[in-house]
Amino acid sequence: MPSFQSRDGLNLHYTDEGGGIPVIALAGLTRNGADFDHVAPHLPVRLIRLDYRGRGQSDWADPATYTIPQEAADVLSLMDHLSLEKAAILGTSRGGLIAMVLAATAKDRLMGVALNDIGPVIADKGLDVIKDYIGRNPAQKTYAEAAEARAKLWTHFKGVPMDRWMAEVKAHYRQTDDGLIIRYDPKLRDAVLAAGAQPAPDLWPLFDALSDLPLALIKGANSDLLTRETADEMSRRRPDMIRADIPGRGHVPFLDEPDAVNALHLWLEKLQ
């Protein structure tokens, strides 16, 4: 199991597969490298996936370190471990926020950024959903029950086959004799709620720090986290940004939708 040590001594898990342009794939808030299982076969790149501290197969840590700046520092440590001077970032949700922080603080290490359903304004509706489930095990006791619940309740996703929902729940929950358990430190909830108690910062300067970097945005057409208004403003500020609005998808697209794959391929061409 490949891992490296963070600057504060944690063992952080990653995978490193393929060849070509190095693309570091950064997952959503509570998720892990499995976020990119569906798109990986479509990307002719060296795909490096990181499990953040406290998630997936990485060590748990002091919840006070479950922050975007710390996770950005962990990405740089991973790059140093792999002797990568530069890499592109494919960031889903939280991963996209980390990419923007890196653009503001270590832009010389970036080749380009692709954002999956995230921008500099995070809608309150989506945040409320996150605050409701984070740190809690699902009520369903089996993978089959959890997959059926997603198919029924996630009405902002259309045309998703049951095997995809099954793959999703298996990636993000662990089956035990007592039911399903989340694959991350439950104390991540404390860190997120503590951050939410502070006034929301203006993140537009972080987005603007992406200037001159090849940029793509993939948006779920039904997203409750990234509004069309925010995405349109991102397009206005970056007219060269590759953009795909994925029909029948909420937060977040799986990334193997045809329009998403096409946008990522156009982005990769710009990275050449």
Backbone torsions as a table, in degrees:
resi	resn	phi	psi	omega
1	MET	NA	110.2	-177.4
2	PRO	-68.3	136.8	177.2
3	SER	-153.6	165.6	174.9
4	PHE	-140.4	167.1	179.7
5	GLN	-98.5	130.3	172.8
6	SER	-71.8	170.0	-177.9
7	ARG	-64.8	-21.8	177.2
8	ASP	-103.0	19.4	167.7
9	GLY	88.8	14.3	177.8
10	LEU	-87.2	147.7	170.7
11	ASN	-90.1	116.0	-177.6
12	LEU	-111.6	128.8	-175.3
13	HIS	-83.8	144.6	173.1
14	TYR	-149.6	164.3	169.5
15	THR	-124.7	153.2	-175.2
16	ASP	-143.0	105.2	-173.8
17	GLU	-134.5	151.5	175.8
18	GLY	85.5	-173.6	-179.7
19	GLY	-143.6	167.0	-179.0
20	GLY	105.6	-146.3	-179.2
21	ILE	-59.1	128.6	176.6
22	PRO	-76.3	121.2	177.8
23	VAL	-120.1	117.8	176.9
24	ILE	-91.0	119.5	-177.4
25	ALA	-96.5	119.7	-176.8
26	LEU	-113.7	124.6	-169.4
27	ALA	-84.2	-178.8	176.0
28	GLY	-72.2	174.7	-170.9
29	LEU	-50.1	-51.8	-174.4
30	THR	-102.9	6.9	-166.8
31	ARG	-105.5	-166.4	-172.8
32	ASN	-150.3	-170.9	-175.4
33	GLY	-59.1	-18.9	177.5
34	ALA	-63.8	-15.6	175.3
35	ASP	-51.8	-26.4	-171.1
36	PHE	-108.6	12.9	179.0
37	ASP	-59.4	-38.6	-173.5
38	HIS	-75.6	-34.6	-176.8
39	VAL	-89.5	-21.9	-174.3
40	ALA	-51.2	-43.5	-179.2
41	PRO	-64.0	-16.3	-176.8
42	HIS	-95.3	-2.9	-174.1
43	LEU	-111.8	110.4	178.9
44	PRO	-83.2	66.2	-174.2
45	VAL	-139.2	172.7	167.1
46	ARG	-84.5	102.8	-173.2
47	LEU	-96.8	117.7	-178.0
48	ILE	-113.2	119.1	-177.0
49	ARG	-113.2	130.9	-179.1
50	LEU	-109.5	132.7	165.6
51	ASP	-90.0	115.9	178.2
52	TYR	-57.6	160.8	171.9
53	ARG	-54.0	134.7	178.8
54	GLY	82.4	1.1	-178.2
55	ARG	-127.4	156.7	174.5
56	GLY	55.2	-126.4	-176.9
57	GLN	-99.8	10.4	177.8
58	SER	-86.5	159.0	178.6
59	ASP	-62.6	146.7	168.9
60	TRP	-77.7	159.4	-173.2
61	ALA	-142.4	-179.7	170.6
62	ASP	-59.6	122.8	-178.4
63	PRO	-55.5	-23.3	178.1
64	ALA	-64.3	-17.2	178.8
65	THR	-95.1	1.5	177.2
66	TYR	-82.2	68.7	-177.7
67	THR	-127.8	157.6	179.9
68	ILE	-64.1	-43.8	177.1
69	PRO	-59.7	-39.7	179.0
70	GLN	-67.2	-40.4	179.9
71	GLU	-68.0	-32.4	173.6
72	ALA	-64.9	-40.2	177.2
73	ALA	-63.3	-36.3	177.7
74	ASP	-65.2	-35.5	176.6
75	VAL	-62.7	-43.6	178.4
76	LEU	-64.1	-37.3	176.7
77	SER	-64.1	-38.9	176.2
78	LEU	-63.2	-44.0	178.5
79	MET	-60.8	-42.2	177.5
80	ASP	-63.1	-42.0	179.1
81	HIS	-59.2	-37.1	-178.3
82	LEU	-92.1	4.0	-178.8
83	SER	56.9	41.5	177.4
84	LEU	-97.6	115.3	176.2
85	GLU	-70.7	-39.4	180.0
86	LYS	-139.6	154.9	173.7
87	ALA	-155.3	158.3	170.7
88	ALA	-92.0	157.0	-179.5
89	ILE	-120.0	128.6	168.1
90	LEU	-108.5	107.3	-171.4
91	GLY	-115.4	117.6	174.9
92	THR	-91.7	121.5	174.5
93	SER	52.5	-111.3	178.3
94	ARG	-51.4	-38.0	179.6
95	GLY	-61.4	-33.7	177.2
96	GLY	-70.0	-35.8	176.1
97	LEU	-65.4	-39.4	176.7
98	ILE	-62.2	-41.1	179.1
99	ALA	-60.9	-40.3	179.3
100	MET	-66.4	-38.3	175.8
101	VAL	-63.0	-41.2	178.1
102	LEU	-64.2	-36.5	177.8
103	ALA	-63.7	-33.7	-179.3
104	ALA	-81.3	-22.5	-171.8
105	THR	-118.5	-22.0	-176.8
106	ALA	-148.3	49.3	-173.4
107	LYS	-60.5	-29.2	-178.9
108	ASP	-66.3	-12.3	179.7
109	ARG	-93.4	-5.2	-173.5
110	LEU	-105.1	139.4	173.2
111	MET	-96.0	-28.2	-177.9
112	GLY	172.3	169.6	-176.5
113	VAL	-139.6	134.8	169.7
114	ALA	-117.8	125.3	-176.4
115	LEU	-104.0	128.3	177.1
116	ASN	-105.9	99.9	173.8
117	ASP	58.1	49.4	176.9
118	ILE	-151.3	147.9	177.1
119	GLY	-152.0	-171.5	-175.9
120	PRO	-80.2	-4.2	172.8
121	VAL	-123.4	123.7	-178.3
122	ILE	-107.4	119.7	-174.4
123	ALA	-65.9	139.2	-179.2
124	ASP	-59.0	-36.4	-178.3
125	LYS	-60.0	-44.5	179.1
126	GLY	-67.9	-38.3	178.3
127	LEU	-62.8	-39.3	-180.0
128	ASP	-63.3	-37.7	177.7
129	VAL	-62.4	-44.6	-179.6
130	ILE	-62.1	-45.9	-178.3
131	LYS	-63.4	-26.3	-178.6
132	ASP	-73.8	-38.3	-173.5
133	TYR	-101.5	-20.9	-170.0
134	ILE	-62.6	136.7	177.3
135	GLY	80.4	4.6	-176.4
136	ARG	-118.3	139.4	174.8
137	ASN	-73.6	149.8	-178.6
138	PRO	-69.2	155.9	178.1
139	ALA	-70.1	-28.2	-179.2
140	GLN	-70.2	147.5	-174.5
141	LYS	-100.9	-15.6	-178.6
142	THR	-132.8	162.2	176.6
143	TYR	-59.3	-41.9	-178.2
144	ALA	-61.4	-43.4	179.5
145	GLU	-64.6	-41.1	-178.6
146	ALA	-67.3	-40.2	178.4
147	ALA	-64.2	-42.7	178.5
148	GLU	-64.4	-36.4	179.0
149	ALA	-65.7	-41.3	178.2
150	ARG	-64.7	-44.2	-179.7
151	ALA	-59.7	-34.2	-177.8
152	LYS	-82.5	-40.9	-170.6
153	LEU	-91.8	-27.5	-177.1
154	TRP	-85.4	69.6	-175.2
155	THR	-72.1	-12.6	177.4
156	HIS	-78.9	-4.6	173.0
157	PHE	-107.6	131.7	-177.6
158	LYS	-120.0	143.2	172.3
159	GLY	67.0	31.8	179.6
160	VAL	-95.7	120.8	-180.0
161	PRO	-70.1	156.3	-176.0
162	MET	-62.3	-32.3	-179.1
163	ASP	-66.5	-27.0	175.9
164	ARG	-70.8	-42.9	176.5
165	TRP	-62.6	-37.6	178.5
166	MET	-64.1	-43.0	178.1
167	ALA	-61.8	-39.0	-180.0
168	GLU	-63.6	-48.9	-176.2
169	VAL	-69.7	-32.2	177.0
170	LYS	-67.4	-32.9	-179.9
171	ALA	-71.9	-28.3	-169.6
172	HIS	-115.9	-2.8	173.0
173	TYR	-129.9	155.7	175.5
174	ARG	-114.8	130.9	-179.7
175	GLN	-80.6	129.4	175.0
176	THR	-130.1	173.8	178.7
177	ASP	-63.5	-23.6	-178.0
178	ASP	-97.5	2.9	-179.9
179	GLY	124.3	-164.5	-178.6
180	LEU	-87.0	140.7	-179.6
181	ILE	-126.5	138.6	178.9
182	ILE	-64.0	148.8	-179.0
183	ARG	-95.3	44.0	176.1
184	TYR	-156.9	166.8	-178.6
185	ASP	-67.6	120.8	179.1
186	PRO	-58.0	-23.8	-179.7
187	LYS	-71.9	-5.2	170.7
188	LEU	-57.7	-29.2	177.2
189	ARG	-58.2	-43.3	-178.9
190	ASP	-61.0	-41.6	-178.3
191	ALA	-66.4	-41.8	-178.3
192	VAL	-68.4	-43.8	179.8
193	LEU	-66.8	-36.4	177.3
194	ALA	-64.3	-40.7	178.6
195	ALA	-66.5	-35.8	-179.6
196	GLY	-71.4	-16.0	178.2
197	ALA	-77.0	-12.4	179.7
198	GLN	-93.9	154.4	175.8
199	PRO	-58.1	138.8	-178.9
200	ALA	-67.2	128.3	179.8
201	PRO	-75.9	160.3	173.9
202	ASP	-79.6	112.7	-176.4
203	LEU	-95.6	-1.5	-180.0
204	TRP	-60.2	-37.1	175.8
205	PRO	-60.2	-31.9	176.6
206	LEU	-68.2	-40.6	176.4
207	PHE	-63.7	-43.1	-179.3
208	ASP	-64.2	-23.3	177.8
209	ALA	-67.6	-13.2	177.6
210	LEU	-77.7	-0.4	-177.8
211	SER	-53.0	140.2	178.0
212	ASP	75.1	-4.6	174.6
213	LEU	-94.8	137.4	172.4
214	PRO	-54.7	128.7	-169.4
215	LEU	-133.7	137.4	174.0
216	ALA	-132.6	149.9	174.7
217	LEU	-131.2	124.3	172.7
218	ILE	-111.7	122.4	-174.1
219	LYS	-122.0	133.6	170.0
220	GLY	-71.5	124.5	-177.2
221	ALA	-58.9	-28.4	-178.7
222	ASN	-105.0	20.7	-175.8
223	SER	-62.0	138.8	174.2
224	ASP	-99.8	3.0	-178.7
225	LEU	-109.5	-38.6	178.7
226	LEU	-113.5	110.2	-177.6
227	THR	-79.8	160.7	176.8
228	ARG	-62.8	-36.1	-179.7
229	GLU	-61.4	-44.0	178.7
230	THR	-65.6	-44.2	179.5
231	ALA	-61.9	-39.4	179.0
232	ASP	-65.1	-38.0	177.3
233	GLU	-67.1	-37.4	175.4
234	MET	-61.0	-42.1	178.4
235	SER	-65.8	-37.2	179.9
236	ARG	-65.3	-41.1	-179.5
237	ARG	-73.5	-29.0	179.4
238	ARG	-127.8	79.3	-178.0
239	PRO	-59.9	-21.3	179.8
240	ASP	-86.4	-1.8	-178.3
241	MET	-67.7	129.0	173.4
242	ILE	-73.5	130.8	-175.9
243	ARG	-135.3	138.3	173.9
244	ALA	-135.8	122.9	173.6
245	ASP	-98.6	116.7	-170.1
246	ILE	-93.4	112.9	-179.8
247	PRO	-66.2	148.5	176.7
248	GLY	70.3	20.3	179.8
249	ARG	-131.6	140.6	173.8
250	GLY	-103.9	-141.2	177.7
251	HIS	-96.2	108.8	6.5
252	VAL	-125.2	156.7	171.7
253	PRO	-57.6	153.5	179.6
254	PHE	-76.4	-18.7	177.7
255	LEU	84.6	-6.8	174.6
256	ASP	-99.4	7.3	172.5
257	GLU	-63.5	142.5	-175.5
258	PRO	-51.5	-43.9	-179.5
259	ASP	-66.2	-35.0	178.4
260	ALA	-68.1	-45.2	179.4
261	VAL	-61.4	-42.2	179.2
262	ASN	-61.4	-43.8	179.3
263	ALA	-63.2	-41.1	179.8
264	LEU	-66.3	-37.3	177.6
265	HIS	-66.3	-39.4	176.0
266	LEU	-63.1	-39.6	177.4
267	TRP	-63.8	-43.8	178.9
268	LEU	-62.0	-35.6	176.9
269	GLU	-62.3	-37.6	178.7
270	LYS	-69.1	-26.9	-179.4
271	LEU	-74.2	-18.7	-175.7
272	GLN	-63.9	NA	NA
